[in-house]
């Protein structure tokens, strides 16, 4: 009889009672083990490995015990999974659908010892989906209840957890002033009242040698002990906690903790910060003629594969229209010969593509849920709403959203075939109104395939997986090259071919090289699968391979 290897998975949402000698996980395990023993005649065998997740929600797949179980399933070590109830495995219908596909691929099934159904039948799957739908509904109702409780508690001025602001320490459901960190906060506010400029405050704070507090994250990583950034200082100056208040989404309520800064002083600082921000938004840069000048928001932050910075440049059309570009600095300083590896990219199109790329990245569910380290449910919802405003695609707010996306770019690296963007955690934190030290740095880098195609004077940028596109220009040039090749073989010279075709002799010499392309490459061109950037212009600008040169020399000797 074939042995059926059985693995037991147990889970408990909270940590309450886990310290007991016999806890909920043990009770679930024993019930499943007893069920396996009852099926011994069917060849069921209990595996010695335990897969336990204590204190973890069923709304996520990121559970160590579950991940170990799935890894063992993938390598064919498990035939049957047993759980006490189906919601121990997952409470998410979407996660369950993914899990079923994975189990089916490995030939593994599962059993709930307290709920009788068989996932091998359509009726069993229907029953299971109904149970999971109710489990997901229960989880969502619980989350709503928690959000409502947090909102009601904050309305009463209670502190509901999360990272304790610098200068305070947690005191039950309130906060208490913690020295000497509180004096650091007072110093920052005093410096702002003296200089009325947050950037000057940052310079003075650096001179004083003030540092951010050292904190150990749940992951064990140590953060802090660094200089205060501008974004961190701005966050401190705009945090209503220091005025003895509690913020919940867009609303602010009187808190039950003592203020570090006089509320009237804090209010006056907010008025000035709002006034300064409004001035910055209405400022318009103009040229010598008084006309509005174009700006390059990514200037100083774009680098090519050699590490060379791309510099803003421009040209004018015959009708006087200004065209902006980002150009590799070595191409514009005029001290070296023209470098074919240099870049000249259309500025407006690049800025639009980068904004779209950042918007799509920040709109991903895993980014919205994980951008804030140690976030509670309430904070995740708040940050999600602020992210939505930051990347809004509404017609009226599209330009502002594009500007905000460009503003959070720390560095942009371009090389043949790839674009990589590093976002600024400080500027993103300022936009989300959170402490910069809580931004998840692992989610601040994004990359995508990058193509730079040129058709005469027109340049087209393609970021991401481009749709199949047939390069008709390259195909026509390959056909011309084969025709020129046949004419040369018949005894015609390059000059005679040029006169007959109405082109220059140099053009014939350039194109005839395409007659030596391999058949499989020509086939890929016909299907739109040629290497990224492999156009007629690229082939004219770059030297050919040694094999190509040998073929060309042999042809010239004919």
GIQUILIN-V938444 format. One record per residue. N is the residue number from 1. RES is the residue in three letters. PHI is phi in radians with two decimals (NA if undefined). Layout:
[[N	RES	PHI] [N	RES	PHI]]
This chain:
[[1	UNK	NA] [2	UNK	-1.24] [3	UNK	-1.39] [4	UNK	-1.89] [5	UNK	-1.35] [6	UNK	-1.95] [7	UNK	-2.06] [8	UNK	-1.84] [9	UNK	-2.00] [10	UNK	-2.22] [11	UNK	-2.65] [12	UNK	-2.39] [13	UNK	-1.18] [14	UNK	-1.92] [15	UNK	-1.59] [16	UNK	-1.06] [17	UNK	1.48] [18	UNK	-1.18] [19	UNK	-1.32] [20	UNK	-1.24] [21	UNK	-1.11] [22	UNK	-2.16] [23	UNK	-1.94] [24	UNK	-1.06] [25	UNK	-1.12] [26	UNK	-1.16] [27	UNK	-1.13] [28	UNK	-1.07] [29	UNK	-1.08] [30	UNK	-1.15] [31	UNK	-1.12] [32	UNK	-1.21] [33	UNK	-1.10] [34	UNK	-1.14] [35	UNK	-1.15] [36	UNK	-1.10] [37	UNK	-1.07] [38	UNK	-1.24] [39	UNK	-1.82] [40	UNK	-1.03] [41	UNK	-1.16] [42	UNK	-1.54] [43	UNK	1.62] [44	UNK	-1.31] [45	UNK	-2.25] [46	UNK	-1.42] [47	UNK	-1.36] [48	UNK	-1.25] [49	UNK	-1.23] [50	UNK	-1.78] [51	UNK	-2.13] [52	UNK	-2.00] [53	UNK	-2.31] [54	UNK	-1.74] [55	UNK	1.33] [56	UNK	-2.20] [57	UNK	-1.29] [58	UNK	-1.48] [59	UNK	-1.45] [60	UNK	-2.31] [61	UNK	-1.52] [62	UNK	-1.41] [63	UNK	-2.28] [64	UNK	-0.96] [65	UNK	-1.10] [66	UNK	-1.13] [67	UNK	-1.13] [68	UNK	-1.14] [69	UNK	-1.11] [70	UNK	-1.12] [71	UNK	-1.13] [72	UNK	-1.17] [73	UNK	-1.14] [74	UNK	-1.06] [75	UNK	-1.61] [76	UNK	1.37] [77	UNK	-1.65] [78	UNK	-2.28] [79	UNK	-1.81] [80	UNK	-2.49] [81	UNK	-1.90] [82	UNK	-2.08] [83	UNK	-2.30] [84	UNK	-1.21] [85	UNK	-2.41] [86	UNK	-1.10] [87	UNK	-1.28] [88	UNK	-1.21] [89	UNK	-1.36] [90	UNK	-2.86] [91	UNK	-1.93] [92	UNK	-1.87] [93	UNK	-1.15] [94	UNK	-1.14] [95	UNK	-1.14] [96	UNK	-1.13] [97	UNK	-1.04] [98	UNK	-1.14] [99	UNK	-1.16] [100	UNK	-1.09] [101	UNK	-1.03] [102	UNK	-1.18] [103	UNK	-1.20] [104	UNK	-1.09] [105	UNK	-1.12] [106	UNK	-1.63] [107	UNK	1.27] [108	UNK	-1.92] [109	UNK	-2.15] [110	UNK	-2.46] [111	UNK	-2.35] [112	UNK	-1.79] [113	UNK	-1.25] [114	UNK	-1.87] [115	UNK	-2.30] [116	UNK	-1.52] [117	UNK	-2.82] [118	UNK	-2.13] [119	UNK	-1.27] [120	UNK	-1.38] [121	UNK	-1.88] [122	UNK	-1.13] [123	UNK	-1.14] [124	UNK	-1.11] [125	UNK	-1.16] [126	UNK	-1.08] [127	UNK	-1.03] [128	UNK	-1.11] [129	UNK	-1.10] [130	UNK	-1.12] [131	UNK	-1.09] [132	UNK	-1.21] [133	UNK	-1.09] [134	UNK	-1.17] [135	UNK	-1.11] [136	UNK	-1.16] [137	UNK	-1.04] [138	UNK	-1.09] [139	UNK	-1.13] [140	UNK	-1.19] [141	UNK	-1.13] [142	UNK	-1.07] [143	UNK	-1.10] [144	UNK	-1.11] [145	UNK	-1.13] [146	UNK	-1.17] [147	UNK	-1.08] [148	UNK	-1.13] [149	UNK	-1.15] [150	UNK	-1.12] [151	UNK	-1.08] [152	UNK	-1.15] [153	UNK	-1.17] [154	UNK	-1.18] [155	UNK	-1.08] [156	UNK	-1.48] [157	UNK	1.53] [158	UNK	-1.46] [159	UNK	-1.53] [160	UNK	-1.88] [161	UNK	1.67] [162	UNK	1.39] [163	UNK	-1.17] [164	UNK	-1.27] [165	UNK	-1.06] [166	UNK	-1.01] [167	UNK	1.77] [168	UNK	-2.20] [169	UNK	-2.33] [170	UNK	-1.16] [171	UNK	-2.43] [172	UNK	1.18] [173	UNK	-1.67] [174	UNK	-2.43] [175	UNK	-2.23] [176	UNK	-2.24] [177	UNK	-1.20] [178	UNK	-2.10] [179	UNK	-1.56] [180	UNK	-1.57] [181	UNK	-1.08] [182	UNK	-1.07] [183	UNK	-1.18] [184	UNK	-1.10] [185	UNK	-1.11] [186	UNK	-1.06] [187	UNK	-1.09] [188	UNK	-1.08] [189	UNK	-1.18] [190	UNK	-1.10] [191	UNK	-1.14] [192	UNK	-1.20] [193	UNK	-1.10] [194	UNK	-1.39] [195	UNK	-1.84] [196	UNK	1.02] [197	UNK	-2.64] [198	UNK	-1.16] [199	UNK	-1.21] [200	UNK	-1.16] [201	UNK	-1.04] [202	UNK	-1.05] [203	UNK	-1.10] [204	UNK	-1.16] [205	UNK	-1.11] [206	UNK	-1.12] [207	UNK	-1.11] [208	UNK	-1.29] [209	UNK	1.33] [210	UNK	-1.27] [211	UNK	-2.19] [212	UNK	-1.28] [213	UNK	-1.19] [214	UNK	-1.51] [215	UNK	-2.31] [216	UNK	-1.83] [217	UNK	-1.33] [218	UNK	-1.06] [219	UNK	-1.25] [220	UNK	1.68] [221	UNK	-1.32] [222	UNK	-1.70] [223	UNK	-2.18] [224	UNK	1.85] [225	UNK	1.33] [226	UNK	-1.89] [227	UNK	-1.21] [228	UNK	-1.20] [229	UNK	-1.51] [230	UNK	-1.07] [231	UNK	-1.09] [232	UNK	-1.16] [233	UNK	-1.13] [234	UNK	-1.09] [235	UNK	-1.10] [236	UNK	-1.11] [237	UNK	-1.19] [238	UNK	-1.90] [239	UNK	-1.49] [240	UNK	-1.18] [241	UNK	-1.00] [242	UNK	-1.25] [243	UNK	-1.72] [244	UNK	1.39] [245	UNK	-2.16] [246	UNK	-2.14] [247	UNK	-1.77] [248	UNK	-2.37] [249	UNK	0.98] [250	UNK	-1.57] [251	UNK	-1.75] [252	UNK	-2.20] [253	UNK	-2.12] [254	UNK	-1.07] [255	UNK	-1.65] [256	UNK	-1.69] [257	UNK	-1.74] [258	UNK	-1.27] [259	UNK	-1.33] [260	UNK	-1.53] [261	UNK	-2.13] [262	UNK	-0.99] [263	UNK	-0.96] [264	UNK	-1.15] [265	UNK	-1.14] [266	UNK	-1.07] [267	UNK	-1.09] [268	UNK	-1.13] [269	UNK	-1.16] [270	UNK	-1.11] [271	UNK	-1.05] [272	UNK	-1.19] [273	UNK	-1.10] [274	UNK	-1.15] [275	UNK	-1.13] [276	UNK	-1.14] [277	UNK	-1.15] [278	UNK	-1.14] [279	UNK	-1.09] [280	UNK	-1.12] [281	UNK	-1.30] [282	UNK	-1.59] [283	UNK	-1.25] [284	UNK	-2.18] [285	UNK	-1.35] [286	UNK	-2.23] [287	UNK	-1.52] [288	UNK	-1.13] [289	UNK	-1.52] [290	UNK	1.51] [291	UNK	-1.40] [292	UNK	-1.18] [293	UNK	-1.62] [294	UNK	-1.33] [295	UNK	-2.06] [296	UNK	-2.06] [297	UNK	-1.10] [298	UNK	-1.70] [299	UNK	-1.02] [300	UNK	1.45] [301	UNK	-2.11] [302	UNK	-1.88] [303	UNK	-2.33] [304	UNK	-1.69] [305	UNK	-1.15] [306	UNK	-1.61] [307	UNK	1.57] [308	UNK	-1.32] [309	UNK	-1.36] [310	UNK	-1.55] [311	UNK	-1.78] [312	UNK	-1.10] [313	UNK	-2.56] [314	UNK	-2.73] [315	UNK	-2.46] [316	UNK	-2.18] [317	UNK	-1.38] [318	UNK	-1.06] [319	UNK	-1.57] [320	UNK	1.49] [321	UNK	-1.34] [322	UNK	-1.50] [323	UNK	-2.01] [324	UNK	-1.62] [325	UNK	-2.46] [326	UNK	-1.96] [327	UNK	-2.16] [328	UNK	-0.95] [329	UNK	-1.03] [330	UNK	-1.19] [331	UNK	-1.49] [332	UNK	-1.93] [333	UNK	-1.40] [334	UNK	1.28] [335	UNK	-1.79] [336	UNK	-2.31] [337	UNK	-1.05] [338	UNK	-1.02] [339	UNK	-1.77] [340	UNK	-1.16] [341	UNK	-1.49] [342	UNK	-1.25] [343	UNK	-1.99] [344	UNK	-2.44] [345	UNK	-1.95] [346	UNK	-1.11] [347	UNK	-1.13] [348	UNK	-1.06] [349	UNK	-1.19] [350	UNK	-1.10] [351	UNK	-1.08] [352	UNK	-1.13] [353	UNK	-1.13] [354	UNK	-1.13] [355	UNK	-1.06] [356	UNK	-1.10] [357	UNK	-1.11] [358	UNK	-1.19] [359	UNK	-1.07] [360	UNK	-1.14] [361	UNK	-1.14] [362	UNK	-1.26] [363	UNK	-1.57] [364	UNK	-1.22] [365	UNK	-1.06] [366	UNK	-1.20] [367	UNK	-1.30] [368	UNK	-1.08] [369	UNK	-1.40] [370	UNK	-2.00] [371	UNK	-1.17] [372	UNK	-1.87] [373	UNK	-1.23] [374	UNK	1.21] [375	UNK	-1.31] [376	UNK	-1.49] [377	UNK	-0.97] [378	UNK	-1.10] [379	UNK	-1.16] [380	UNK	-1.05] [381	UNK	-1.12] [382	UNK	-1.09] [383	UNK	-1.12] [384	UNK	-1.06] [385	UNK	-1.15] [386	UNK	-1.21] [387	UNK	-1.10] [388	UNK	-1.07] [389	UNK	-1.20] [390	UNK	-1.11] [391	UNK	-1.94] [392	UNK	-0.91] [393	UNK	-1.87] [394	UNK	-1.06] [395	UNK	-0.98] [396	UNK	-1.22] [397	UNK	-1.88] [398	UNK	-1.07] [399	UNK	-1.14] [400	UNK	-1.13] [401	UNK	-1.11] [402	UNK	-1.10] [403	UNK	-1.12] [404	UNK	-1.14] [405	UNK	-1.12] [406	UNK	-1.16] [407	UNK	-1.17] [408	UNK	-1.48] [409	UNK	-1.29] [410	UNK	-1.56] [411	UNK	-2.76] [412	UNK	-2.26] [413	UNK	-1.93] [414	UNK	-2.13] [415	UNK	-2.52] [416	UNK	-0.92] [417	UNK	1.63] [418	UNK	-2.63] [419	UNK	-2.14] [420	UNK	-2.28] [421	UNK	-2.07] [422	UNK	-1.90] [423	UNK	-1.56] [424	UNK	-1.48] [425	UNK	-1.12] [426	UNK	-1.16] [427	UNK	-1.22] [428	UNK	-1.17] [429	UNK	-1.10] [430	UNK	-1.11] [431	UNK	-1.20] [432	UNK	-1.62] [433	UNK	1.04] [434	UNK	-2.28] [435	UNK	-1.21] [436	UNK	-0.99] [437	UNK	-1.22] [438	UNK	-1.70] [439	UNK	-1.26] [440	UNK	-1.30] [441	UNK	-1.15] [442	UNK	-1.18] [443	UNK	-1.82] [444	UNK	-1.71] [445	UNK	-2.11] [446	UNK	-2.43] [447	UNK	-2.45] [448	UNK	-2.74] [449	UNK	-1.04] [450	UNK	-2.38] [451	UNK	-2.20] [452	UNK	-2.20] [453	UNK	-1.93] [454	UNK	-2.19] [455	UNK	-2.22] [456	UNK	1.15] [457	UNK	-1.59] [458	UNK	-1.62] [459	UNK	-2.05] [460	UNK	-2.19] [461	UNK	-1.79] [462	UNK	-2.21] [463	UNK	-2.01] [464	UNK	1.68] [465	UNK	-1.29] [466	UNK	-1.36] [467	UNK	-1.18] [468	UNK	-1.03] [469	UNK	-2.35] [470	UNK	-1.44] [471	UNK	-1.46] [472	UNK	-1.14] [473	UNK	-1.10] [474	UNK	-1.13] [475	UNK	-1.08] [476	UNK	-1.10] [477	UNK	-1.18] [478	UNK	-1.14] [479	UNK	-1.10] [480	UNK	-1.09] [481	UNK	-1.06] [482	UNK	-1.16] [483	UNK	-1.18] [484	UNK	-1.08] [485	UNK	-1.07] [486	UNK	-1.15] [487	UNK	-1.15] [488	UNK	-1.14] [489	UNK	-1.13] [490	UNK	-1.43] [491	UNK	1.98] [492	UNK	-1.33] [493	UNK	-1.63] [494	UNK	-1.06] [495	UNK	-1.12] [496	UNK	-1.17] [497	UNK	-1.15] [498	UNK	-1.08] [499	UNK	-1.13] [500	UNK	-1.21] [501	UNK	-1.57] [502	UNK	1.30] [503	UNK	-2.23] [504	UNK	-1.39] [505	UNK	-1.08] [506	UNK	-1.09] [507	UNK	-1.11] [508	UNK	-1.09] [509	UNK	-1.12] [510	UNK	-1.21] [511	UNK	-1.25] [512	UNK	-1.11] [513	UNK	-1.09] [514	UNK	-1.18] [515	UNK	-1.18] [516	UNK	-1.74] [517	UNK	-1.15] [518	UNK	-1.17] [519	UNK	-0.99] [520	UNK	-1.20] [521	UNK	-1.21] [522	UNK	-1.07] [523	UNK	-1.13] [524	UNK	-1.16] [525	UNK	-1.16] [526	UNK	-1.08] [527	UNK	-1.70] [528	UNK	1.31] [529	UNK	-1.95] [530	UNK	-1.18] [531	UNK	-0.96] [532	UNK	-1.00] [533	UNK	1.41] [534	UNK	-1.43] [535	UNK	-2.00] [536	UNK	-1.06] [537	UNK	-1.10] [538	UNK	-1.10] [539	UNK	-1.13] [540	UNK	-1.29] [541	UNK	-1.44] [542	UNK	-1.88] [543	UNK	-1.22] [544	UNK	-1.53] [545	UNK	-1.20] [546	UNK	-0.98] [547	UNK	-1.11] [548	UNK	-1.06] [549	UNK	-1.09] [550	UNK	-1.12] [551	UNK	-1.12] [552	UNK	-1.16] [553	UNK	-1.12] [554	UNK	-1.13] [555	UNK	-1.16] [556	UNK	-1.12] [557	UNK	-1.39] [558	UNK	-1.14]]
